[in-house]
């Protein structure tokens, strides 16, 4: 199942439109990416972020910043 959520205020790197970027995650493969619903721009989550081990914390305490290229 693929979960998709829009990122409020985000602008597309290709078409520069705002509020057209959504974050996607495939729950079966754990793959994550962002995509533009306006122009079709697509960018996978960097492999070094996917491979990094993250400590288990309570969801209320967790803040995670992921930088896409």
PDB file of N, CA, C and O in Angstrom:
ATOM      1  N   UNK A   1       0.841  -1.173   0.000  1.00  0.00           N
ATOM      2  CA  UNK A   1       0.000   0.000   0.000  1.00  0.00           C
ATOM      3  C   UNK A   1       0.894   1.247   0.000  1.00  0.00           C
ATOM      4  O   UNK A   1       1.871   1.321   0.745  1.00  0.00           O
ATOM      5  N   UNK A   2       0.557   2.190  -0.817  1.00  0.00           N
ATOM      6  CA  UNK A   2       1.333   3.429  -0.900  1.00  0.00           C
ATOM      7  C   UNK A   2       0.575   4.544  -0.185  1.00  0.00           C
ATOM      8  O   UNK A   2      -0.581   4.832  -0.493  1.00  0.00           O
ATOM      9  N   UNK A   3       1.258   5.164   0.781  1.00  0.00           N
ATOM     10  CA  UNK A   3       0.696   6.291   1.526  1.00  0.00           C
ATOM     11  C   UNK A   3       1.202   7.574   0.882  1.00  0.00           C
ATOM     12  O   UNK A   3       2.397   7.708   0.618  1.00  0.00           O
ATOM     13  N   UNK A   4       0.302   8.513   0.628  1.00  0.00           N
ATOM     14  CA  UNK A   4       0.669   9.781  -0.020  1.00  0.00           C
ATOM     15  C   UNK A   4       0.135  10.939   0.808  1.00  0.00           C
ATOM     16  O   UNK A   4      -1.024  10.944   1.222  1.00  0.00           O
ATOM     17  N   UNK A   5       1.011  11.932   1.044  1.00  0.00           N
ATOM     18  CA  UNK A   5       0.618  13.114   1.811  1.00  0.00           C
ATOM     19  C   UNK A   5       1.226  14.357   1.180  1.00  0.00           C
ATOM     20  O   UNK A   5       2.408  14.368   0.836  1.00  0.00           O
ATOM     21  N   UNK A   6       0.425  15.398   1.028  1.00  0.00           N
ATOM     22  CA  UNK A   6       0.934  16.653   0.490  1.00  0.00           C
ATOM     23  C   UNK A   6       1.788  17.359   1.535  1.00  0.00           C
ATOM     24  O   UNK A   6       1.533  17.251   2.734  1.00  0.00           O
ATOM     25  N   UNK A   7       2.804  18.082   1.071  1.00  0.00           N
ATOM     26  CA  UNK A   7       3.696  18.847   1.932  1.00  0.00           C
ATOM     27  C   UNK A   7       3.307  20.314   1.789  1.00  0.00           C
ATOM     28  O   UNK A   7       3.577  20.939   0.764  1.00  0.00           O
ATOM     29  N   UNK A   8       2.673  20.854   2.821  1.00  0.00           N
ATOM     30  CA  UNK A   8       2.182  22.234   2.775  1.00  0.00           C
ATOM     31  C   UNK A   8       3.326  23.226   2.616  1.00  0.00           C
ATOM     32  O   UNK A   8       4.321  23.163   3.338  1.00  0.00           O
ATOM     33  N   UNK A   9       3.174  24.132   1.674  1.00  0.00           N
ATOM     34  CA  UNK A   9       4.150  25.193   1.473  1.00  0.00           C
ATOM     35  C   UNK A   9       5.360  24.806   0.654  1.00  0.00           C
ATOM     36  O   UNK A   9       6.194  25.662   0.360  1.00  0.00           O
ATOM     37  N   UNK A  10       5.486  23.542   0.273  1.00  0.00           N
ATOM     38  CA  UNK A  10       6.649  23.091  -0.497  1.00  0.00           C
ATOM     39  C   UNK A  10       6.499  23.493  -1.960  1.00  0.00           C
ATOM     40  O   UNK A  10       5.401  23.486  -2.516  1.00  0.00           O
ATOM     41  N   UNK A  11       7.635  23.847  -2.570  1.00  0.00           N
ATOM     42  CA  UNK A  11       7.661  24.213  -3.988  1.00  0.00           C
ATOM     43  C   UNK A  11       8.423  23.153  -4.776  1.00  0.00           C
ATOM     44  O   UNK A  11       9.401  22.589  -4.287  1.00  0.00           O
ATOM     45  N   UNK A  12       7.973  22.889  -5.984  1.00  0.00           N
ATOM     46  CA  UNK A  12       8.622  21.924  -6.869  1.00  0.00           C
ATOM     47  C   UNK A  12       9.943  22.511  -7.376  1.00  0.00           C
ATOM     48  O   UNK A  12      10.014  23.687  -7.733  1.00  0.00           O
ATOM     49  N   UNK A  13      10.980  21.680  -7.401  1.00  0.00           N
ATOM     50  CA  UNK A  13      12.288  22.117  -7.888  1.00  0.00           C
ATOM     51  C   UNK A  13      12.290  22.342  -9.394  1.00  0.00           C
ATOM     52  O   UNK A  13      13.102  23.112  -9.908  1.00  0.00           O
ATOM     53  N   UNK A  14      11.390  21.675 -10.099  1.00  0.00           N
ATOM     54  CA  UNK A  14      11.367  21.777 -11.556  1.00  0.00           C
ATOM     55  C   UNK A  14      10.437  22.892 -12.047  1.00  0.00           C
ATOM     56  O   UNK A  14      10.878  23.772 -12.787  1.00  0.00           O
ATOM     57  N   UNK A  15       9.166  22.869 -11.652  1.00  0.00           N
ATOM     58  CA  UNK A  15       8.204  23.846 -12.173  1.00  0.00           C
ATOM     59  C   UNK A  15       8.005  25.052 -11.244  1.00  0.00           C
ATOM     60  O   UNK A  15       7.352  26.023 -11.626  1.00  0.00           O
ATOM     61  N   UNK A  16       8.556  24.997 -10.043  1.00  0.00           N
ATOM     62  CA  UNK A  16       8.516  26.087  -9.061  1.00  0.00           C
ATOM     63  C   UNK A  16       7.122  26.406  -8.522  1.00  0.00           C
ATOM     64  O   UNK A  16       6.954  27.425  -7.851  1.00  0.00           O
ATOM     65  N   UNK A  17       6.127  25.576  -8.791  1.00  0.00           N
ATOM     66  CA  UNK A  17       4.795  25.813  -8.247  1.00  0.00           C
ATOM     67  C   UNK A  17       4.762  25.391  -6.779  1.00  0.00           C
ATOM     68  O   UNK A  17       5.452  24.455  -6.374  1.00  0.00           O
ATOM     69  N   UNK A  18       3.957  26.089  -5.998  1.00  0.00           N
ATOM     70  CA  UNK A  18       3.856  25.794  -4.575  1.00  0.00           C
ATOM     71  C   UNK A  18       2.633  24.921  -4.293  1.00  0.00           C
ATOM     72  O   UNK A  18       1.624  24.996  -4.995  1.00  0.00           O
ATOM     73  N   UNK A  19       2.740  24.096  -3.257  1.00  0.00           N
ATOM     74  CA  UNK A  19       1.665  23.212  -2.799  1.00  0.00           C
ATOM     75  C   UNK A  19       1.272  22.139  -3.813  1.00  0.00           C
ATOM     76  O   UNK A  19       0.105  21.757  -3.890  1.00  0.00           O
ATOM     77  N   UNK A  20       2.242  21.651  -4.591  1.00  0.00           N
ATOM     78  CA  UNK A  20       1.983  20.564  -5.545  1.00  0.00           C
ATOM     79  C   UNK A  20       2.862  19.347  -5.252  1.00  0.00           C
ATOM     80  O   UNK A  20       2.810  18.359  -5.984  1.00  0.00           O
ATOM     81  N   UNK A  21       3.674  19.408  -4.182  1.00  0.00           N
ATOM     82  CA  UNK A  21       4.596  18.316  -3.829  1.00  0.00           C
ATOM     83  C   UNK A  21       3.936  17.403  -2.810  1.00  0.00           C
ATOM     84  O   UNK A  21       3.341  17.866  -1.837  1.00  0.00           O
ATOM     85  N   UNK A  22       4.047  16.105  -3.042  1.00  0.00           N
ATOM     86  CA  UNK A  22       3.565  15.157  -2.048  1.00  0.00           C
ATOM     87  C   UNK A  22       4.646  14.136  -1.731  1.00  0.00           C
ATOM     88  O   UNK A  22       5.448  13.766  -2.588  1.00  0.00           O
ATOM     89  N   UNK A  23       4.647  13.690  -0.477  1.00  0.00           N
ATOM     90  CA  UNK A  23       5.566  12.672   0.027  1.00  0.00           C
ATOM     91  C   UNK A  23       4.847  11.339  -0.104  1.00  0.00           C
ATOM     92  O   UNK A  23       3.664  11.230   0.219  1.00  0.00           O
ATOM     93  N   UNK A  24       5.567  10.320  -0.579  1.00  0.00           N
ATOM     94  CA  UNK A  24       4.970   9.007  -0.781  1.00  0.00           C
ATOM     95  C   UNK A  24       5.829   7.945  -0.108  1.00  0.00           C
ATOM     96  O   UNK A  24       7.054   8.060  -0.067  1.00  0.00           O
ATOM     97  N   UNK A  25       5.176   6.907   0.422  1.00  0.00           N
ATOM     98  CA  UNK A  25       5.895   5.791   1.042  1.00  0.00           C
ATOM     99  C   UNK A  25       5.164   4.498   0.727  1.00  0.00           C
ATOM    100  O   UNK A  25       3.956   4.383   0.933  1.00  0.00           O
ATOM    101  N   UNK A  26       5.920   3.525   0.224  1.00  0.00           N
ATOM    102  CA  UNK A  26       5.391   2.192  -0.052  1.00  0.00           C
ATOM    103  C   UNK A  26       5.605   1.356   1.201  1.00  0.00           C
ATOM    104  O   UNK A  26       6.748   1.087   1.570  1.00  0.00           O
ATOM    105  N   UNK A  27       4.534   0.941   1.861  1.00  0.00           N
ATOM    106  CA  UNK A  27       4.647   0.211   3.123  1.00  0.00           C
ATOM    107  C   UNK A  27       5.243  -1.189   2.947  1.00  0.00           C
ATOM    108  O   UNK A  27       5.764  -1.754   3.908  1.00  0.00           O
ATOM    109  N   UNK A  28       5.178  -1.751   1.753  1.00  0.00           N
ATOM    110  CA  UNK A  28       5.733  -3.083   1.517  1.00  0.00           C
ATOM    111  C   UNK A  28       7.246  -3.046   1.337  1.00  0.00           C
ATOM    112  O   UNK A  28       7.947  -3.922   1.844  1.00  0.00           O
ATOM    113  N   UNK A  29       7.760  -2.049   0.626  1.00  0.00           N
ATOM    114  CA  UNK A  29       9.199  -1.982   0.346  1.00  0.00           C
ATOM    115  C   UNK A  29       9.923  -0.949   1.202  1.00  0.00           C
ATOM    116  O   UNK A  29      11.152  -0.891   1.187  1.00  0.00           O
ATOM    117  N   UNK A  30       9.174  -0.125   1.954  1.00  0.00           N
ATOM    118  CA  UNK A  30       9.738   0.954   2.778  1.00  0.00           C
ATOM    119  C   UNK A  30      10.417   2.039   1.937  1.00  0.00           C
ATOM    120  O   UNK A  30      11.143   2.868   2.485  1.00  0.00           O
ATOM    121  N   UNK A  31      10.198   2.050   0.633  1.00  0.00           N
ATOM    122  CA  UNK A  31      10.759   3.080  -0.253  1.00  0.00           C
ATOM    123  C   UNK A  31       9.995   4.375  -0.063  1.00  0.00           C
ATOM    124  O   UNK A  31       8.770   4.363   0.060  1.00  0.00           O
ATOM    125  N   UNK A  32      10.717   5.510  -0.038  1.00  0.00           N
ATOM    126  CA  UNK A  32      10.096   6.819   0.105  1.00  0.00           C
ATOM    127  C   UNK A  32      10.547   7.722  -1.037  1.00  0.00           C
ATOM    128  O   UNK A  32      11.666   7.597  -1.535  1.00  0.00           O
ATOM    129  N   UNK A  33       9.663   8.636  -1.450  1.00  0.00           N
ATOM    130  CA  UNK A  33       9.998   9.572  -2.510  1.00  0.00           C
ATOM    131  C   UNK A  33       9.068  10.782  -2.424  1.00  0.00           C
ATOM    132  O   UNK A  33       8.053  10.760  -1.729  1.00  0.00           O
ATOM    133  N   UNK A  34       9.439  11.829  -3.144  1.00  0.00           N
ATOM    134  CA  UNK A  34       8.562  12.993  -3.304  1.00  0.00           C
ATOM    135  C   UNK A  34       8.251  13.116  -4.779  1.00  0.00           C
ATOM    136  O   UNK A  34       9.060  12.747  -5.630  1.00  0.00           O
ATOM    137  N   UNK A  35       7.062  13.642  -5.079  1.00  0.00           N
ATOM    138  CA  UNK A  35       6.666  13.820  -6.464  1.00  0.00           C
ATOM    139  C   UNK A  35       5.806  15.060  -6.606  1.00  0.00           C
ATOM    140  O   UNK A  35       5.115  15.465  -5.672  1.00  0.00           O
ATOM    141  N   UNK A  36       5.857  15.656  -7.786  1.00  0.00           N
ATOM    142  CA  UNK A  36       5.055  16.842  -8.105  1.00  0.00           C
ATOM    143  C   UNK A  36       3.837  16.387  -8.897  1.00  0.00           C
ATOM    144  O   UNK A  36       3.966  15.705  -9.913  1.00  0.00           O
ATOM    145  N   UNK A  37       2.662  16.767  -8.428  1.00  0.00           N
ATOM    146  CA  UNK A  37       1.440  16.376  -9.140  1.00  0.00           C
ATOM    147  C   UNK A  37       1.176  17.274 -10.343  1.00  0.00           C
ATOM    148  O   UNK A  37       0.309  16.971 -11.162  1.00  0.00           O
ATOM    149  N   UNK A  38       1.915  18.377 -10.458  1.00  0.00           N
ATOM    150  CA  UNK A  38       1.732  19.303 -11.570  1.00  0.00           C
ATOM    151  C   UNK A  38       2.560  18.923 -12.795  1.00  0.00           C
ATOM    152  O   UNK A  38       2.030  18.806 -13.899  1.00  0.00           O
ATOM    153  N   UNK A  39       3.886  18.730 -12.588  1.00  0.00           N
ATOM    154  CA  UNK A  39       4.764  18.482 -13.739  1.00  0.00           C
ATOM    155  C   UNK A  39       5.320  17.052 -13.784  1.00  0.00           C
ATOM    156  O   UNK A  39       5.950  16.673 -14.772  1.00  0.00           O
ATOM    157  N   UNK A  40       5.100  16.262 -12.744  1.00  0.00           N
ATOM    158  CA  UNK A  40       5.578  14.884 -12.744  1.00  0.00           C
ATOM    159  C   UNK A  40       6.981  14.688 -12.196  1.00  0.00           C
ATOM    160  O   UNK A  40       7.498  13.571 -12.228  1.00  0.00           O
ATOM    161  N   UNK A  41       7.613  15.747 -11.691  1.00  0.00           N
ATOM    162  CA  UNK A  41       8.955  15.629 -11.091  1.00  0.00           C
ATOM    163  C   UNK A  41       8.922  14.566 -10.002  1.00  0.00           C
ATOM    164  O   UNK A  41       7.956  14.474  -9.244  1.00  0.00           O
ATOM    165  N   UNK A  42       9.988  13.761  -9.927  1.00  0.00           N
ATOM    166  CA  UNK A  42      10.063  12.640  -8.985  1.00  0.00           C
ATOM    167  C   UNK A  42      11.472  12.575  -8.412  1.00  0.00           C
ATOM    168  O   UNK A  42      12.451  12.689  -9.149  1.00  0.00           O
ATOM    169  N   UNK A  43      11.577  12.392  -7.093  1.00  0.00           N
ATOM    170  CA  UNK A  43      12.888  12.261  -6.465  1.00  0.00           C
ATOM    171  C   UNK A  43      12.812  11.239  -5.344  1.00  0.00           C
ATOM    172  O   UNK A  43      11.988  11.357  -4.436  1.00  0.00           O
ATOM    173  N   UNK A  44      13.692  10.220  -5.414  1.00  0.00           N
ATOM    174  CA  UNK A  44      13.747   9.192  -4.380  1.00  0.00           C
ATOM    175  C   UNK A  44      14.458   9.710  -3.145  1.00  0.00           C
ATOM    176  O   UNK A  44      15.301  10.604  -3.226  1.00  0.00           O
ATOM    177  N   UNK A  45      14.107   9.134  -1.994  1.00  0.00           N
ATOM    178  CA  UNK A  45      14.791   9.473  -0.750  1.00  0.00           C
ATOM    179  C   UNK A  45      16.225   8.967  -0.862  1.00  0.00           C
ATOM    180  O   UNK A  45      16.436   7.850  -1.335  1.00  0.00           O
ATOM    181  N   UNK A  46      17.223   9.756  -0.441  1.00  0.00           N
ATOM    182  CA  UNK A  46      18.624   9.336  -0.554  1.00  0.00           C
ATOM    183  C   UNK A  46      18.892   8.010   0.157  1.00  0.00           C
ATOM    184  O   UNK A  46      18.364   7.763   1.241  1.00  0.00           O
ATOM    185  N   UNK A  47      19.717   7.157  -0.458  1.00  0.00           N
ATOM    186  CA  UNK A  47      20.021   5.838   0.095  1.00  0.00           C
ATOM    187  C   UNK A  47      20.673   5.918   1.461  1.00  0.00           C
ATOM    188  O   UNK A  47      20.400   5.076   2.316  1.00  0.00           O
ATOM    189  N   UNK A  48      21.542   6.921   1.699  1.00  0.00           N
ATOM    190  CA  UNK A  48      22.215   6.997   2.989  1.00  0.00           C
ATOM    191  C   UNK A  48      21.233   7.287   4.121  1.00  0.00           C
ATOM    192  O   UNK A  48      21.484   6.901   5.263  1.00  0.00           O
ATOM    193  N   UNK A  49      20.135   7.949   3.830  1.00  0.00           N
ATOM    194  CA  UNK A  49      19.112   8.186   4.840  1.00  0.00           C
ATOM    195  C   UNK A  49      18.318   6.914   5.067  1.00  0.00           C
ATOM    196  O   UNK A  49      17.984   6.586   6.205  1.00  0.00           O
ATOM    197  N   UNK A  50      18.014   6.195   3.999  1.00  0.00           N
ATOM    198  CA  UNK A  50      17.262   4.946   4.111  1.00  0.00           C
ATOM    199  C   UNK A  50      18.040   3.895   4.891  1.00  0.00           C
ATOM    200  O   UNK A  50      17.446   3.110   5.629  1.00  0.00           O
ATOM    201  N   UNK A  51      19.378   3.869   4.734  1.00  0.00           N
ATOM    202  CA  UNK A  51      20.199   2.853   5.377  1.00  0.00           C
ATOM    203  C   UNK A  51      20.568   3.206   6.812  1.00  0.00           C
ATOM    204  O   UNK A  51      20.984   2.325   7.565  1.00  0.00           O
ATOM    205  N   UNK A  52      20.429   4.453   7.210  1.00  0.00           N
ATOM    206  CA  UNK A  52      20.823   4.886   8.553  1.00  0.00           C
ATOM    207  C   UNK A  52      19.926   4.249   9.606  1.00  0.00           C
ATOM    208  O   UNK A  52      18.720   4.093   9.415  1.00  0.00           O
ATOM    209  N   UNK A  53      20.550   3.887  10.722  1.00  0.00           N
ATOM    210  CA  UNK A  53      19.788   3.358  11.840  1.00  0.00           C
ATOM    211  C   UNK A  53      19.313   4.526  12.692  1.00  0.00           C
ATOM    212  O   UNK A  53      20.087   5.431  13.004  1.00  0.00           O
ATOM    213  N   UNK A  54      18.061   4.502  13.061  1.00  0.00           N
ATOM    214  CA  UNK A  54      17.493   5.569  13.862  1.00  0.00           C
ATOM    215  C   UNK A  54      17.092   5.010  15.227  1.00  0.00           C
ATOM    216  O   UNK A  54      16.476   3.946  15.300  1.00  0.00           O
ATOM    217  N   UNK A  55      17.430   5.703  16.290  1.00  0.00           N
ATOM    218  CA  UNK A  55      17.058   5.207  17.622  1.00  0.00           C
ATOM    219  C   UNK A  55      15.543   5.205  17.792  1.00  0.00           C
ATOM    220  O   UNK A  55      14.849   6.064  17.250  1.00  0.00           O
ATOM    221  N   UNK A  56      15.044   4.247  18.539  1.00  0.00           N
ATOM    222  CA  UNK A  56      13.611   4.162  18.795  1.00  0.00           C
ATOM    223  C   UNK A  56      13.252   5.160  19.886  1.00  0.00           C
ATOM    224  O   UNK A  56      13.799   5.095  20.987  1.00  0.00           O
ATOM    225  N   UNK A  57      12.356   6.066  19.601  1.00  0.00           N
ATOM    226  CA  UNK A  57      11.895   7.053  20.561  1.00  0.00           C
ATOM    227  C   UNK A  57      10.384   7.102  20.527  1.00  0.00           C
ATOM    228  O   UNK A  57       9.748   6.547  19.630  1.00  0.00           O
ATOM    229  N   UNK A  58       9.825   7.763  21.502  1.00  0.00           N
ATOM    230  CA  UNK A  58       8.380   7.962  21.525  1.00  0.00           C
ATOM    231  C   UNK A  58       8.005   8.900  20.378  1.00  0.00           C
ATOM    232  O   UNK A  58       8.727   9.867  20.134  1.00  0.00           O
ATOM    233  N   UNK A  59       6.913   8.655  19.671  1.00  0.00           N
ATOM    234  CA  UNK A  59       6.514   9.509  18.542  1.00  0.00           C
ATOM    235  C   UNK A  59       6.397  10.991  18.907  1.00  0.00           C
ATOM    236  O   UNK A  59       6.712  11.843  18.077  1.00  0.00           O
ATOM    237  N   UNK A  60       5.954  11.320  20.119  1.00  0.00           N
ATOM    238  CA  UNK A  60       5.807  12.717  20.512  1.00  0.00           C
ATOM    239  C   UNK A  60       7.164  13.416  20.631  1.00  0.00           C
ATOM    240  O   UNK A  60       7.250  14.635  20.484  1.00  0.00           O
ATOM    241  N   UNK A  61       8.223  12.645  20.895  1.00  0.00           N
ATOM    242  CA  UNK A  61       9.554  13.213  21.079  1.00  0.00           C
ATOM    243  C   UNK A  61      10.370  13.233  19.799  1.00  0.00           C
ATOM    244  O   UNK A  61      11.438  13.844  19.758  1.00  0.00           O
ATOM    245  N   UNK A  62       9.891  12.583  18.765  1.00  0.00           N
ATOM    246  CA  UNK A  62      10.697  12.381  17.572  1.00  0.00           C
ATOM    247  C   UNK A  62      10.525  13.534  16.584  1.00  0.00           C
ATOM    248  O   UNK A  62       9.408  13.904  16.222  1.00  0.00           O
ATOM    249  N   UNK A  63      11.657  14.090  16.162  1.00  0.00           N
ATOM    250  CA  UNK A  63      11.687  15.095  15.113  1.00  0.00           C
ATOM    251  C   UNK A  63      12.700  14.604  14.090  1.00  0.00           C
ATOM    252  O   UNK A  63      13.850  14.339  14.439  1.00  0.00           O
ATOM    253  N   UNK A  64      12.294  14.480  12.848  1.00  0.00           N
ATOM    254  CA  UNK A  64      13.178  13.956  11.819  1.00  0.00           C
ATOM    255  C   UNK A  64      13.191  14.905  10.637  1.00  0.00           C
ATOM    256  O   UNK A  64      12.148  15.276  10.100  1.00  0.00           O
ATOM    257  N   UNK A  65      14.400  15.292  10.245  1.00  0.00           N
ATOM    258  CA  UNK A  65      14.572  16.161   9.084  1.00  0.00           C
ATOM    259  C   UNK A  65      15.234  15.328   7.988  1.00  0.00           C
ATOM    260  O   UNK A  65      16.278  14.716   8.211  1.00  0.00           O
ATOM    261  N   UNK A  66      14.632  15.309   6.823  1.00  0.00           N
ATOM    262  CA  UNK A  66      15.178  14.584   5.687  1.00  0.00           C
ATOM    263  C   UNK A  66      15.375  15.590   4.561  1.00  0.00           C
ATOM    264  O   UNK A  66      14.436  16.277   4.157  1.00  0.00           O
ATOM    265  N   UNK A  67      16.600  15.670   4.061  1.00  0.00           N
ATOM    266  CA  UNK A  67      16.876  16.615   2.990  1.00  0.00           C
ATOM    267  C   UNK A  67      16.958  15.869   1.670  1.00  0.00           C
ATOM    268  O   UNK A  67      17.813  15.004   1.482  1.00  0.00           O
ATOM    269  N   UNK A  68      16.058  16.214   0.757  1.00  0.00           N
ATOM    270  CA  UNK A  68      16.101  15.659  -0.584  1.00  0.00           C
ATOM    271  C   UNK A  68      17.033  16.527  -1.401  1.00  0.00           C
ATOM    272  O   UNK A  68      17.130  17.731  -1.167  1.00  0.00           O
ATOM    273  N   UNK A  69      17.715  15.929  -2.350  1.00  0.00           N
ATOM    274  CA  UNK A  69      18.710  16.661  -3.144  1.00  0.00           C
ATOM    275  C   UNK A  69      18.155  17.871  -3.811  1.00  0.00           C
ATOM    276  O   UNK A  69      18.880  18.579  -4.510  1.00  0.00           O
TER     277      UNK A  69
END
